[in-house]
Amino acid sequence: MSAISAIFFDVRDTLGTVDSPGHLVPFRPTTQMLLEAVKSLGVRVGAITNLPSDLSDAKGRDMVTQAVLSQRPDGGHLTIGDFIARGDIITNHEAAADKPAAAIYEFAANKFKVPIGQCLFIGENFNECIGAKLAGMDSLTKPNPPGGEFMRALVGKLDASANSSGRQFEAMLEHEHMLGERIFAVGGAIAAGIGVLVNGKAPVQVPDRWTSPPNIAVPGELRRAMALFLHLIDNFADPVHLKAEEAMIEFAVGCGMPRKAGQWVFDQHDQARAYWRAIDVAWRRIQTGDDDDRFYALQDFKALADAFVVLFKAHAVRENNQLYPDAGAVFNDADDALVLNMIQHTGVPDISPYIGMVERAEALLGIKPE
């Protein structure tokens, strides 16, 4: 095999995740560690990425090069652009081909003026790695989610302030909050949709006679969005996010944070769980109950979803601006790395299926993420 002269990285899910507004959030600290290791080998480094049709070539390059990896001692930022030059990012728009087509890998090698057999493509997508191989480029599949391929690094704080600990654990939990905000929007849209169905339709009850409420049919799109919402709160919000936060708080108390500083989080988590249990019951009544109960089950689902959304919108802001700085203040770098590792072992190892569920629910409800 020829010596490797150039290495091309995939971007999404290889160097980081892309949130709904189109920002690349690098995996910290492993992306920086990976790029530093490759740079030390003396090979040229680039990226090959498929951009969506509504994201221009220029904005795609900005998204990659401006992604912040860590904070420099002088207060500035180290970015992916410090390792991968803007002009060394090959996009599907520029190449007029999408991965895994051979043409995009050939275009990248030609642009670098390197024989394709001396190039290596690294990505988490197995099909794209096969495509590189078939084009004549060597390839490696990178684990996703990342982390196991590197020891935990003590990279220190990033942009610490009165409202941010700057710690790695906070960056990870706040990233999950971005998904949580989209789940809140789904819950609010479902409640609004139910409100349209039941508004002004309650029967007038008289003491000596039962009056059946209207038999309301739930539209298919709304019903499917409700099912996805239930799955998200039962299988992501609680076992993945809430339990990770609670484990972090227990460790913070062990490191010196007063118990009272985190008790409100446990209380509001339990309140949310009570809402969710009740929503589960309302959903069962909607699905399998009789016609006379379905109207009231829909009312209950709406009221509970509204209450949860109101509570947790405020809850997430208070955590970001108060809880995480309080916890970060008692952590040192080693504690931060330990907490990050602990969080990544709470719940599922990969939340990407839940991101897909949120996207499906948003599409069913006509929500366009900002």
N, C-alpha and C positions, 0 to 999 in steps of 0.2 A: 504494500500500500504506500502511496506517495505521502511525504510529510505534509502535515496540515499547515497551510499558510494563512487561512482566513476562517473565522468562526462567525456564523450567523445565528442569532437567537430569534425564536418566535417571541412575541410580546405578551399578548393576553394569556393569562393563566400560566405563563412561563416566568416572566419577570415581575408580574403583579396582576392584580385584578382591575377591571375597568368598571367604574360605577355608572349609574344611569345618566348623569350629566356628561359623561365622556372623559373623566379624569382617570389616569393610570395611577393606582395606589400600589407601589412596589411592596413585595414581600420583605418585611424587615425582621432580622437583619440579613437574611440569606441572599437576597439579590445583590446587595453591595458586596458581600463576601465572594459570591460567584464571579462578579465582574472584576473585582480586584485580583482574584486568582488567575483569571484568564489574561488580564492585562500583564501580569507578571511573567507570562509565558512568551511575551513578545510577538504575538500574532495580531493581525488586524481584526477588529471586531465590528460587526454590523448587525442589522436586524432585518428580518423578512416578515412582513405583517399584512394580513388582509384587513382593509378598512371597510366599514359599511359605505354604501353608495352616497349617503348624505353627509359623510365626513370627508372634507377635502384632503388632498395630499399634504398641504401645508399644515393644516390643523392636526393631522395625524402625526406628523413629525414633531410638532410642538408638544403634543400629548406625551410622547415618549421622552424627548430630551429634557422636558421641564419637570418630570417626576422626581420628587425629592426623596433621596435615600437616607440622609442623616445631616446633622448640623456640624459645621466645622468649628474648631476652637475659636475662630474669630467672629463667630455668630452667623456666617454665611452658610449656604447650603451646598451639599454635595448632591449632584443629580445624575440621572442616567446619562445625560448629555456629556458628562465629564468622562464617560467611558465609551459611548457610542456617538460618533459625530453625526450631525443632522443629515449631511449628505450621504452617510453610509446606511441610512434606513431605506430599505427597498419596500415599496408598497405595491399592492396589486393594481392601483390606479396607474402608477408609473410603468409597471411591467406589462400592463394590459393582460394580466392572467392572475388567477387566484390559486393559492395553495389548495390542494396538493398537485396542481398541474406542473409538469416538468418545466414549462416555459419560464415560470417565475424564478426557479432556482438557477436556470441557465442565464437568465437576465442578470441575477445577482452576481454570479461568477464573472460574467463578461464586464459588468460595471467595475468590479474590483480588479479586472485584468489578471485574474488568477485562474489556472486550469480548474475545471469543476471537480476533478479528482483530488485537488488539494484543499477543498472546502469542507467544512463540517457544519451541519445544521443541528441545532439543539432546540427541542420543543416538547411540550407535554402531550401534544396531539399525535397519536400513533399513526394515523393516516397521513399526516403531513410529513412525519419522519420517513414513512414508506415512500411517499412521493419524492422526497429528496434522494433517497437511495436509488430509485428507478431512474432519476435524472442523472445519476453518476456522482452525486455528492454523498459523502459519508454522513451519518446521522446518529444522534443519541436521544433517547427519550428521557426527559427530566421528570422526576416525581412531582405530582400535584395531588394534594397540597404539599408544598415544600417543607423543609425543615430537617428531616431525618438525614439528609446528605451532609449536613454541617452540624458541628457542635454549636450550642447556644452561645451567642456573642454578647459581650457586655459593651454595648455601643454607647451607653450614656443617654443623656436627655436630648430631645429635639424640640426646640422652640418652647421651653418652659415659660409659663406666665402665671398670673394670678388665676386664670381660668383653665389652665392646662398643666398637667404634671410633666408633659414632655416625654413621658415614659412609653416604652414599646407596648406595654399592656393596654395603656389608654388608647393608643392608635388603633389597636386591634378591636377593642370593644366599641370604639366610636365608629369604626368601619361597619361593624354589625348593626350599629344604630341607624346607619344610612338605609340598610335593608329594612329595619324596623319601621322607619318613617314611611316607607312604601307600603308596608303591611297596615299601618295606621290609615293610610289613604284608601286602601282597599276596604278596610272595615267601615270607614266613613261613607264610602260610595255605596256599599251594600246597605247600610242603614238608610241612606237617602233613597235608594231604590225601593226598599220595603215601605218607606214612608209614602211614596207615590202610590203604591199598591193599596195601602190600607187607609189613607187619609180620607176622613169624612164618611167612612163606611160602617162605623160601629153601629149595631142595632140598639134601639132604645129598649132597655129591659124594664118590665113591669113586675111588681112583687109576686103576682100570682100566675105568671105565665113565662115560660122560657121562649125566647126568640132566637132562632138560629142566626148566626152571623153569615155574611156572604161567603160563599165558597170561592176563595181567591186562588187562582192558578199562578204559580211563580214561574216567570219566563225562564226558558232554558239557560240563557246566558247568566242570569242572576243566580239561579240555582247552582250552576257549576262553580261560579265565583265563591258562593257561600261554602261549598264543599272544600275548595282550595284554602279558603280563609281558616276553616276549622282545622285542616291538616297543618297549616303553618303555625297556628298558636299552640296546638297540642304537641307537635313534633319538632318544631324549631324554637319558638320563643321560650318555652319553659325548659326543656331538657338541655338545650344548647346554650342560649344566652343567659337566662336568669340564673341557672345553676352555676355557670362560669363566674358571673358577678358575685354570687354568694360565696363561692370558694375563695375568690380574691379578697373579699371583705374579711373573711375569717383569718386569712393569712395576714392581712393588714393589721387586724387587732393583735395578732401575735407579734407583730413588729412594732407595736406601740400606738396605733390609732385607737382613740376611745371608742368603745362599743357603741355609744350613743350616736357617733358620727355616721354609722352605717345602719342603725336599727330601722330608720324610716324606709330604707330600701327593702328590707325583709318584709316590713308591714305592707308596703305597696305591692310587692311581688305577690304576697298572699292574697291581697285584695283582687289583683288581676286574675290569679288562679281561681278565685271564687267566681268571678265573672265568667271565666272560660268554662268552668264546670257547668254553670247555669246555661251558657250558650250551647254547650253540648246537649243538654236536656231539651232546650228549645228546638235545636236542629232535629233531634230524634222525633219530637212531636210534629214538626213540619213534614218530615219524611214519611212517618208511619202512623201518625195520629189520625183521628177521624176529622171529617170536614168541619164540624162545629168547633173543634179545638184549634185548628190550623190558624185561624184568624188571630187568636190570642197568642199562639206560639210565635207568629211573625212579629207581633207587637213586642213580645219579650225579647226576641232576638235583636230587634232594632234598639230597644232601650239599653240592653246590656252592651251591645257593640258601641253605641254612643258613649256610654259611661267609661268603657275601657279606653277608647281613643282619647277622650278628654284627660283621663288620669295619666296615660303613658306618654302623651306628647309633653306634658310638663315634667314627668318623671325622667325622660331622656335628657332634657335640658339641664335639670338639676344634677343628674349624674355627671354629665360632661363638665359642668362648670363648678361643681362642689365636691361630689364624692371622689372622683378620680384625682383631682389635685390633693385632697386630704390623704388618700391612700398613697399617692406618689411621694408625698412629703416624708413618709416613714420608710420608703423603700430605698435601698442602694442599688447599684447596677446589677449585682448578683441576684438580689430579690426580684428585680424587674424581669430578668431572664427566667428565673424560676416560675414566676407567675405566668409569663407568656407561655412557657412550656405546659404549665398546669391547665391553662385555658384551652390550649389546643388538644388536650386529652379529655376535655369535658364535652359530652355529647358526641356528635358525629365528627369525623375528621375532615369532612369536605362539605361546605354549605352550598355548593353550586347547584344541587338539585332544587334547593329551596328558592334560590334566585330565579330559577326557571319557572317554579310555581307562581312566584309573585308576578313575573312577566306575563304568564298565561292569564292570571286573574285580572291584571291591569287591562289586557287586551279585551277580555270578556266584558269589562265594565266601561271601556272606552277611555281609560285613564292614560294620558300621555306624560310619562315622567319628564320633569324639567331637566 
